[in-house]
Amino acid sequence: MKEVTLANGKIIKVDCLSCAITSGKVEPDGGVIVETDHFHAHQDVAYPIKGLVIVASKRHIKCMDELTEEEQLDYIKLIAKIRQAQRDILGIEYVYFFYNEDTTHHFHLWMVPRYGWMYEFGRSVESVRPVLLHARKEKSNREEVMEGIRLLKEELKRKGREG
Ligand SMILES: [Zn+2]
């Protein structure tokens, strides 16, 4: 078990945060943004950045090459859909994507929107961590983040109905 600090300051103890979230044991702020048979998307629970989406697999795996073919297709379609919603609804021009396979959780992709204030930390992969920490320390924009979740949910639900 390890301790994880959520965006709302609550500290929880879990074996795998991704399992806890995708199974519904832990409800991230704003709940599920969108869900497929194999993946679960939610706002990052630790860093308050509007439109930051985490896409986690439902299976407890670590690496890209563990995805089945069906999961691979589901994954890329879902990511493209979320990316488009970030652009159309939240006006997010650029997103940084990353995932690390030696995570202490399980397979999850970070979709980190780029906002103007982030460029003072640079454009490289090294800039991502300081940006996240800055957001956690300095940004008290909970309403804005929750609004972003609500808008993304609505848009993705609408897209889902369209097929
Ligand atoms: Zn897990």
Residues whose N, C-alpha, C, O or C-beta is under 5 A from the ligand:
A	BS01	ZN	C16 S18 C19 H60 H106
